[in-house]
Amino acid sequence: MEAAIITGAADGIGLATARLFAARGWRVALLDVRAEAVEAHAAALGVEHLGVRCDVACEADVLAAIEAVAARFGRIDALVNNAGIGTPHIPTLEQGLEGFEQALRVHLSGTFLMSREAGRAMLAQGGGAIVNLSSIAGVTGLPRRNAYGAAKAGVISMTRSMACEWAGKGVRVNAVAPGFTATSLVQKLERDGSIDIKRLRGRIPMGRLARPEEIAETIVFLCLPAASYVTGAVLSVDGGWAAFGDAGLAQEAGV
Ligand SMILES: NC(=O)c1ccc[n+]([C@@H]2O[C@H](COP(=O)([O-])OP(=O)(O)OC[C@H]3O[C@@H](n4cnc5c(N)ncnc54)[C@H](O)[C@@H]3O)[C@@H](O)[C@H]2O)c1
């Protein structure tokens, strides 16, 4: 039975992805800083699944988590680097270094550490697939989101770099770039006044936020043999956000 690791699996896109892999017959290791939540979700999915406390930005946590998963499953066929934080939107002139570096630590260092260790196991077993969570913030310019945007653009660069490095050894590495998705991360940004969801909908050609399950479908696809010739790609799952380049609201520009 194939085995997948999903980071940030206590909630949102990560949890939806873990559920989808499990429904497709994979064993799933759900990793998160929220230990109780991932243990409960893993137990709810079935005894073959595993919940592991892991801060992806902490090297010791990552090494211990990969060891625990390898000991339990004996293989790692897919890694989804999904753990993330929705940093408050702050004007650049008011951005503190600590907040900036925190965004880089979780998204960039976390993706690097998890990929390095899971990649080691995948190369040794002769194949695997890694999917990294980027964002529309990584492919377009979002004001007041310099740390988050830099981290998500860095994730794309790392995706391409690792994809080329490991392509000849059967390890594929891709990124998805979601648009605004209805998760607690986005609810929190709305609560702290960083975003206005009603206004955002007008900027989305499809006129609505994504459901976490829609992002999960794309992530799982990229891990399956159906995507066997796809590596180094960045797949937008954004309701048309990145495609839209006209003046004004996307909703007003459509038919
Ligand atoms: N929701 C969106 O609109 C959206 C859009 C584009 C990209 N993304 C990206 O998708 C990913 C998932 O986002 P979401 O909306 O599901 O968020 P979410 O807040 O619902 O879930 C994120 C999970 O990551 C966990 N986490 C945070 N820091 C961690 C760390 N250091 N180590 C381990 N786990 C950690 C949290 O505890 C949480 O369970 C993130 O990388 C996010 O940047 C989200």
Ligand as a Chemical Component Dictionary entry (heavy atoms), coordinates in Angstrom:
data_LIG
# 
_chem_comp.id                   LIG 
_chem_comp.type                 NON-POLYMER 
_chem_comp.pdbx_formal_charge   0 
_chem_comp.three_letter_code    LIG 
# 
loop_
_chem_comp_atom.comp_id 
_chem_comp_atom.atom_id 
_chem_comp_atom.alt_atom_id 
_chem_comp_atom.type_symbol 
_chem_comp_atom.charge 
_chem_comp_atom.model_Cartn_x 
_chem_comp_atom.model_Cartn_y 
_chem_comp_atom.model_Cartn_z 
_chem_comp_atom.pdbx_ordinal 
LIG N1  N1  N 0  -6.332 29.215 2.162  1  
LIG C1  C1  C 0  -5.853 29.870 1.111  2  
LIG O1  O1  O 0  -6.516 30.777 0.579  3  
LIG C2  C2  C 0  -4.512 29.532 0.517  4  
LIG C3  C3  C 0  -4.192 30.063 -0.736 5  
LIG C4  C4  C 0  -2.958 29.769 -1.298 6  
LIG C5  C5  C 0  -2.064 28.955 -0.635 7  
LIG N2  N2  N 1  -2.390 28.455 0.596  8  
LIG C6  C6  C 0  -1.410 27.617 1.275  9  
LIG O2  O2  O 0  -1.958 26.338 1.483  10 
LIG C7  C7  C 0  -1.415 25.777 2.675  11 
LIG C8  C8  C 0  -2.539 25.355 3.602  12 
LIG O3  O3  O 0  -3.315 26.478 3.927  13 
LIG P1  P1  P 0  -4.738 26.375 4.672  14 
LIG O4  O4  O 0  -5.544 27.508 4.160  15 
LIG O5  O5  O -1 -5.256 24.994 4.589  16 
LIG O6  O6  O 0  -4.275 26.741 6.160  17 
LIG P2  P2  P 0  -4.846 26.274 7.589  18 
LIG O7  O7  O 0  -4.485 27.350 8.553  19 
LIG O8  O8  O 0  -6.264 25.831 7.499  20 
LIG O9  O9  O 0  -3.945 24.990 7.884  21 
LIG C9  C9  C 0  -2.554 25.106 7.984  22 
LIG C10 C10 C 0  -2.049 24.047 8.948  23 
LIG O10 O10 O 0  -0.618 24.162 9.014  24 
LIG C11 C11 C 0  -0.247 23.979 10.362 25 
LIG N3  N3  N 0  1.068  24.582 10.610 26 
LIG C12 C12 C 0  1.382  25.902 10.698 27 
LIG N4  N4  N 0  2.689  26.050 10.943 28 
LIG C13 C13 C 0  3.225  24.808 11.001 29 
LIG C14 C14 C 0  4.537  24.309 11.226 30 
LIG N5  N5  N 0  5.556  25.139 11.458 31 
LIG N6  N6  N 0  4.733  22.963 11.207 32 
LIG C15 C15 C 0  3.681  22.122 11.003 33 
LIG N7  N7  N 0  2.425  22.534 10.793 34 
LIG C16 C16 C 0  2.192  23.866 10.792 35 
LIG C17 C17 C 0  -1.348 24.628 11.172 36 
LIG O11 O11 O 0  -1.373 24.169 12.517 37 
LIG C18 C18 C 0  -2.582 24.227 10.379 38 
LIG O12 O12 O 0  -3.140 23.019 10.838 39 
LIG C19 C19 C 0  -0.493 26.850 3.257  40 
LIG O13 O13 O 0  0.831  26.588 2.851  41 
LIG C20 C20 C 0  -1.008 28.122 2.640  42 
LIG O14 O14 O 0  -0.008 29.107 2.583  43 
LIG C21 C21 C 0  -3.597 28.710 1.182  44 
# 
loop_
_chem_comp_bond.comp_id 
_chem_comp_bond.atom_id_1 
_chem_comp_bond.atom_id_2 
_chem_comp_bond.value_order 
_chem_comp_bond.pdbx_ordinal 
LIG N1  C1  SING 1  
LIG C1  O1  DOUB 2  
LIG C1  C2  SING 3  
LIG C2  C3  SING 4  
LIG C2  C21 DOUB 5  
LIG C3  C4  DOUB 6  
LIG C4  C5  SING 7  
LIG C5  N2  DOUB 8  
LIG N2  C6  SING 9  
LIG N2  C21 SING 10 
LIG C6  O2  SING 11 
LIG C6  C20 SING 12 
LIG O2  C7  SING 13 
LIG C7  C8  SING 14 
LIG C7  C19 SING 15 
LIG C8  O3  SING 16 
LIG O3  P1  SING 17 
LIG P1  O4  DOUB 18 
LIG P1  O5  SING 19 
LIG P1  O6  SING 20 
LIG O6  P2  SING 21 
LIG P2  O7  DOUB 22 
LIG P2  O8  SING 23 
LIG P2  O9  SING 24 
LIG O9  C9  SING 25 
LIG C9  C10 SING 26 
LIG C10 O10 SING 27 
LIG C10 C18 SING 28 
LIG O10 C11 SING 29 
LIG C11 N3  SING 30 
LIG C11 C17 SING 31 
LIG N3  C12 SING 32 
LIG N3  C16 SING 33 
LIG C12 N4  DOUB 34 
LIG N4  C13 SING 35 
LIG C13 C14 SING 36 
LIG C13 C16 DOUB 37 
LIG C14 N5  SING 38 
LIG C14 N6  DOUB 39 
LIG N6  C15 SING 40 
LIG C15 N7  DOUB 41 
LIG N7  C16 SING 42 
LIG C17 O11 SING 43 
LIG C17 C18 SING 44 
LIG C18 O12 SING 45 
LIG C19 O13 SING 46 
LIG C19 C20 SING 47 
LIG C20 O14 SING 48 
# 
